[in-house]
Amino acid sequence: MGEPQQRQALVGCEECGLVVALPELKDDEKSVCPRCHHTLVKRIAQPFQRPLSYGLASLVMLVASVSFPFMSFSVQGISQEITLMHSAEMLSVFQNSLLALLLLLTVIVLPACYLLSLLYLYFRAGQRIRRPEKKPIAFWEKRLCRLMIRIEPWLMVDVFLIGVLVSLIKIASLADIGLGISFWAFCLYTMLVVKCVSMADRTWLWLQFLPLKPQEGVKAGDCHNSQNHISCHVCSQLNPVTDEKHGRCIRCHGRLHPYEPQQMLQRSWALLIAAAIFFIPANLYPMMYTVSLGKAEGSTILGGVVLLWQLKSYPIAAVIFLASVVIPLAKIIALSWLYIVAGKGGNPDEKKAVQKLKIYRITELIGRWSMIDIFVVAILVALVQLQNLMAIYPGPAALSFACVVLLTMISAMTFDPRVFWPKDSAFVSSAGYVNNNKEKNSYE
């Protein structure tokens, strides 16, 4: 199956800024930046059929997840049954509409938008390969592709599933728990979405619609410090330098972000400081209130960890402590250190630059998992509502903690890791190498 991919197409690595020549790829191969080892583009086997089948199956499981009972809670003859949508509805009832909106967006709405966009775009890409068209890609199709790329980091179905499992273990000793059809459908939905996201590659997908446009004066081996191009973070196109503050990509029409380390650091610092401020009330105030026989008792994050430990639920206590205390605090400290180092300029030692980049990648990867505690609260609030016999309500710390997670994620996203690389860095091997299961390298 032929593809409109050019052998000497040039892209700029978004993590180190090196301009790299893309090699031709076979099934299950990917091109990796030779300097920082960031994946530039990858191709899976059966690149059109597999995403379509996984995406369609994910949508079917999503519909099943919201259509049937999710789980039930029963104690002393009184029972409560909830659906997946009920967890967001109950948060709204207790004046936590923002948390309800966050749950709906990250677990249902955004994943549905992502899957629908992926299905359409891969179907259209397959059509264009089978029947080459002279008609260019429509403007709204470009916007749809940009939308799919931007919402991908906010898909949290896997985090929500872990939150559900933690909730079950938390209340399993207090009452009888029943798992409905939607629970098992949601488990399948989570696995399918994770698989679907792992198969999608934005650079490869753009190549099926539009070839990379060559730029005069830009060659493999240049970098962001060459100041002869601006790399698009959406489609990897190299753009000419213009005087416009916020220009548009000549290929996908996405907004360009020129390399401005000082302004970038100011934005990242502001978001991180705001997250650190919210971290204080998130740990001081109760995350939720438990009402038992008319008596209300607040539970902080650390209080919940201690309670789980006393109940000998050691693995769950460790998960909550790690996700809700260690990871947010470690991310704030790690990002602060990275921002301080970045403010001093690029390090002449590229090995140290790669080490800093690895730390940045880890902090960006683990940050979303702190949402586990928020999802635990959402499930417990919806499930445990047995009037004065037993009930759980969200506490003021829930919204503060959600702000910590979101602000640290946005801070990491706005940070530009290219700032780690020295201005006078010369890199001889400037062609992306092909990486497959046999670790075959192909330098040009």
C-alpha positions in Angstrom: 0.0 0.0 0.0 1.7 3.2 -1.2 1.9 6.3 0.9 2.7 10.0 0.2 5.8 10.0 2.4 9.0 11.5 1.2 12.3 9.9 2.1 14.1 13.2 2.7 11.2 15.0 4.5 12.6 17.1 7.3 11.0 17.6 10.7 12.1 19.3 13.9 12.3 17.2 17.0 9.9 18.9 19.5 12.1 17.9 22.5 15.6 18.9 21.4 15.0 21.0 18.3 17.2 19.0 16.0 16.1 19.0 12.3 16.0 15.3 11.2 15.5 13.6 7.8 12.7 11.0 8.1 13.6 7.6 6.6 11.1 5.4 4.9 9.3 3.1 7.4 8.0 -0.4 7.2 5.4 -2.0 9.4 6.1 -1.9 13.1 9.0 0.5 12.7 9.5 4.0 14.1 11.9 6.8 13.4 13.7 8.2 16.5 15.6 11.4 17.0 19.4 10.4 17.0 20.2 13.0 19.6 17.5 12.7 22.3 15.7 9.4 21.2 12.3 11.0 21.0 9.9 9.2 18.7 9.5 11.3 15.5 7.1 9.1 13.6 5.9 5.4 13.8 4.0 3.1 11.6 2.0 0.1 12.9 1.1 -3.0 10.9 -2.2 -2.6 9.1 -2.2 1.1 9.8 -5.7 1.8 8.7 -7.6 -1.3 9.7 -6.4 -1.7 13.3 -7.2 1.8 14.5 -10.6 1.7 12.9 -11.5 -1.7 14.5 -10.2 -0.7 18.0 -11.8 2.7 17.8 -15.2 1.3 16.8 -15.0 -1.3 19.6 -14.1 1.4 22.1 -17.2 3.4 21.1 -19.4 0.3 21.5 -18.0 -0.3 25.0 -18.5 3.4 25.9 -22.2 3.2 25.0 -22.5 0.1 27.1 -20.6 1.7 30.0 -23.2 4.5 30.3 -26.3 2.5 29.5 -26.5 0.0 32.3 -25.9 -0.1 36.1 -22.3 0.5 37.0 -22.3 -0.9 40.5 -24.4 -1.2 43.7 -23.9 -0.7 47.4 -26.0 -2.5 50.0 -25.9 -2.5 53.8 -28.5 -3.7 56.3 -31.1 -4.2 53.7 -30.7 -0.7 52.2 -29.2 -0.5 48.7 -28.0 2.1 46.3 -27.4 1.5 42.6 -25.5 3.9 40.3 -24.7 4.4 36.7 -21.5 5.9 35.4 -23.3 9.3 34.7 -24.6 9.3 38.2 -21.1 9.8 39.7 -20.9 13.2 37.9 -24.5 14.1 38.7 -24.0 13.6 42.5 -20.9 15.8 42.5 -23.0 18.5 40.9 -25.8 18.0 43.5 -23.2 18.7 46.3 -22.1 22.0 44.6 -19.0 20.6 43.0 -20.1 21.3 39.4 -16.5 21.9 38.3 -15.4 18.4 39.5 -18.5 16.9 37.8 -17.5 18.7 34.6 -13.9 17.5 34.9 -15.1 13.9 35.3 -17.5 14.0 32.4 -14.9 15.6 30.1 -11.9 13.3 30.9 -13.8 10.0 31.1 -16.7 10.3 28.6 -16.9 13.5 26.4 -13.2 13.9 25.4 -12.6 10.2 24.8 -15.7 10.1 22.7 -14.6 13.1 20.6 -11.1 11.6 20.3 -12.5 8.2 19.1 -14.9 9.8 16.6 -12.2 12.0 15.2 -9.8 9.1 14.9 -12.4 6.9 13.1 -13.1 9.6 10.6 -9.6 10.7 9.9 -8.2 7.1 9.5 -11.1 6.2 7.3 -10.5 9.3 5.1 -6.7 8.5 5.1 -7.4 5.0 3.9 -9.7 6.3 1.2 -7.1 8.7 -0.1 -4.5 5.9 -0.3 -6.8 3.5 -2.2 -8.2 6.3 -4.4 -5.7 9.2 -4.7 -7.6 12.5 -4.8 -6.6 15.8 -6.2 -8.9 17.5 -3.9 -7.0 18.9 -0.9 -7.8 18.2 2.7 -10.7 20.4 3.9 -10.0 23.1 6.4 -12.4 21.6 8.9 -10.6 18.3 8.6 -7.4 20.0 9.5 -9.1 21.4 12.6 -10.5 18.0 13.5 -7.0 16.5 13.3 -5.6 19.3 15.5 -8.5 18.8 18.0 -7.7 15.1 18.2 -4.0 15.8 19.0 -4.8 18.4 21.6 -7.3 16.4 23.6 -5.2 13.2 23.8 -3.3 14.2 27.0 -6.6 14.7 28.8 -8.0 11.2 28.3 -8.1 9.7 31.8 -10.2 6.6 31.4 -7.4 4.4 32.7 -6.9 6.6 35.8 -10.6 6.5 36.5 -10.6 2.7 36.4 -7.9 2.6 39.0 -9.9 5.0 41.1 -12.9 2.8 40.8 -10.9 -0.3 42.0 -9.5 1.7 44.9 -13.0 2.8 45.9 -14.2 -0.8 45.8 -11.4 -1.9 48.2 -12.1 1.1 50.5 -15.7 0.2 51.1 -15.7 -3.6 50.5 -15.4 -4.2 54.3 -18.3 -1.9 55.1 -21.0 -3.3 52.8 -21.9 -5.7 49.9 -20.7 -4.4 46.5 -22.3 -5.5 43.3 -20.7 -5.0 39.9 -23.0 -4.2 37.0 -22.7 -4.8 33.3 -21.4 -1.3 32.7 -18.4 -2.0 35.1 -17.2 -4.8 32.9 -17.9 -2.9 29.8 -15.9 0.0 31.2 -12.9 -2.3 31.9 -12.9 -3.3 28.2 -13.5 0.3 27.1 -10.4 1.4 29.1 -8.1 -1.3 27.5 -9.4 -0.5 24.0 -8.9 3.3 24.4 -5.4 2.8 25.7 -4.6 0.5 22.8 -6.2 2.9 20.3 -4.1 5.9 21.6 -0.9 3.8 21.4 -1.5 3.1 17.7 -2.2 6.7 16.7 0.7 8.8 15.5 0.1 12.5 14.6 3.1 12.9 12.3 2.3 9.7 10.3 -1.4 10.7 10.1 -0.6 14.1 8.7 1.7 12.5 6.1 -1.3 10.6 4.7 -3.1 13.9 3.9 -0.4 16.4 3.2 3.3 15.9 2.4 5.9 18.0 4.4 6.7 21.1 2.5 10.5 21.8 2.1 11.9 25.0 3.4 14.7 26.9 1.7 17.9 27.3 3.8 16.9 24.6 6.3 18.9 21.3 6.3 19.2 18.2 8.4 21.5 19.0 11.4 20.1 22.5 12.0 18.2 23.1 15.3 16.0 25.7 16.9 19.0 27.8 17.7 19.7 28.1 14.0 16.8 30.7 13.9 16.0 29.8 10.3 12.7 28.0 10.9 9.8 27.5 13.4 8.7 23.9 14.0 5.0 23.2 14.3 4.2 21.2 17.4 1.0 19.9 15.8 2.1 18.5 12.4 6.0 18.8 12.6 6.2 21.1 9.6 9.2 23.4 9.4 7.9 27.0 8.8 9.8 30.1 7.7 10.6 32.7 10.4 8.2 35.7 10.3 7.7 38.9 12.2 4.2 37.9 13.3 3.9 37.2 17.0 1.5 34.3 16.5 1.8 33.0 13.0 0.0 30.0 11.4 1.6 26.8 10.1 1.8 26.7 6.3 0.6 23.1 6.4 -2.0 22.5 9.1 -2.8 26.2 10.0 -2.2 25.5 13.7 -0.8 28.4 15.8 3.0 28.5 15.8 5.0 29.0 19.0 8.4 30.6 18.4 11.2 29.6 20.6 11.0 32.2 23.4 12.6 30.7 26.5 12.1 33.6 28.9 8.4 34.0 28.2 7.9 30.3 28.3 9.6 30.0 31.7 7.5 32.8 33.1 4.3 31.0 32.1 5.5 27.7 33.4 6.6 29.2 36.7 3.3 31.1 37.2 1.3 27.9 36.7 3.6 25.9 39.0 3.5 28.4 41.8 -0.3 28.5 41.6 -0.3 24.6 41.9 2.0 24.8 44.9 -0.4 27.3 46.6 -3.4 25.0 46.0 -1.4 22.0 47.3 -1.6 23.5 50.9 -5.4 23.5 51.3 -5.6 20.3 49.4 -3.8 18.5 52.2 -5.1 20.5 55.2 -8.8 20.4 54.5 -11.0 17.2 54.3 -11.2 15.5 50.9 -14.6 14.0 51.9 -17.0 13.7 54.8 -18.4 10.4 56.0 -21.8 10.4 57.8 -22.5 7.3 59.9 -25.6 7.2 62.1 -26.0 11.0 61.9 -22.4 11.7 62.9 -20.2 13.4 60.2 -16.4 12.9 60.2 -14.0 14.6 57.8 -11.1 12.7 56.1 -8.0 14.4 54.7 -5.7 12.7 52.2 -3.2 11.6 54.8 -6.1 10.6 57.1 -7.5 8.3 54.4 -4.1 6.7 53.9 -3.7 6.1 57.7 -7.2 4.5 57.8 -6.4 2.2 54.9 -3.2 1.2 56.6 -5.0 0.4 59.9 -7.4 -1.7 58.0 -4.4 -3.6 56.6 -5.1 -2.5 53.0 -1.4 -1.9 52.6 -1.2 -1.9 48.8 -4.2 0.5 48.4 -2.8 2.8 51.1 0.5 2.8 49.3 -1.2 3.6 45.9 -3.2 6.5 47.5 -0.1 7.9 49.3 2.0 7.6 46.1 -0.6 9.1 43.8 -2.0 11.8 46.1 1.0 12.9 48.1 4.3 11.7 46.7 3.6 12.3 43.0 2.2 15.9 43.2 4.9 17.0 45.6 7.7 15.3 43.6 6.4 16.8 40.4 6.3 20.3 41.9 9.9 19.9 43.2 11.1 18.3 40.0 9.6 20.9 37.8 11.0 23.7 40.0 14.5 22.3 39.7 14.1 21.9 35.9 12.9 25.5 35.5 15.7 26.8 37.6 18.2 24.8 35.5 16.5 25.9 32.3 16.8 29.6 33.4 20.6 29.3 33.5 20.7 28.3 29.8 21.6 25.2 27.8 24.3 22.9 29.2 27.4 22.3 27.0 27.3 18.6 27.9 24.6 16.9 25.8 24.5 13.9 28.1 23.4 16.1 31.0 20.8 17.6 28.7 19.4 14.1 27.9 19.3 13.4 31.6 17.2 16.5 32.3 15.0 15.6 29.4 14.4 12.1 30.9 13.4 13.7 34.2 11.0 16.0 32.4 9.4 13.1 30.5 8.8 11.2 33.7 7.2 14.2 35.4 5.0 14.8 32.4 4.0 11.1 32.3 3.1 10.5 35.9 1.3 13.8 36.7 -2.2 12.7 35.5 -2.2 9.7 37.8 -2.7 12.0 40.8 -6.4 12.3 39.6 -7.0 8.9 41.3 -8.1 10.4 44.6 -10.5 12.8 42.8 -12.1 9.9 41.0 -12.3 7.9 44.2 -14.3 10.7 45.8 -16.6 10.9 42.8 -17.4 7.1 43.0 -17.9 7.1 46.8 -20.1 10.2 46.8 -22.4 8.7 44.2 -22.4 5.2 45.6 -22.7 5.7 49.4 -25.9 7.7 49.8 -28.0 5.8 52.4 -29.4 8.8 54.2 -28.4 9.1 57.8 -27.3 5.4 58.0 -24.3 6.1 55.9 -23.4 8.8 53.4 -20.3 10.3 51.9 -20.0 14.0 50.7 -17.2 15.8 48.9 -14.9 18.0 51.0 -13.4 21.4 50.1 -10.0 19.8 49.5 -11.3 17.9 46.4 -11.5 21.0 44.2 -8.1 22.3 45.5 -6.4 19.0 44.7 -7.9 18.9 41.2 -6.5 22.3 40.6 -3.0 21.1 41.7 -3.2 18.2 39.2 -4.5 20.3 36.3 -2.1 23.2 36.9 1.0 21.0 37.2 -0.1 19.2 34.0 -0.5 22.5 32.1 2.7 23.9 33.5 4.6 20.8 32.2 2.8 21.1 28.8 3.7 24.8 28.4 7.4 24.1 29.2 9.7 23.8 26.2 12.4 21.2 26.8 14.5 22.5 23.9 15.8 25.1 26.4 18.1 22.3 27.8 20.1 22.1 24.7 23.2 24.4 24.2 23.2 27.1 21.6 26.4 26.0 19.9 25.6 22.3 19.8 26.8 20.6 16.6 25.4 17.1 15.9 26.8 15.2 13.0 24.3 12.4 12.7 21.2 14.3 11.6 19.0 11.5 10.0 16.4 9.8 12.1 17.2 6.1 12.6 14.7 3.3 12.2 13.9 1.5 15.4 12.1 -1.8 15.4 12.0 -5.0 17.4 15.5 -5.9 16.2 16.9 -2.5 17.1 18.1 -1.9 13.5 19.7 1.5 13.0 19.8 3.2 9.6 21.7 6.4 9.5 22.0 8.3 6.2 
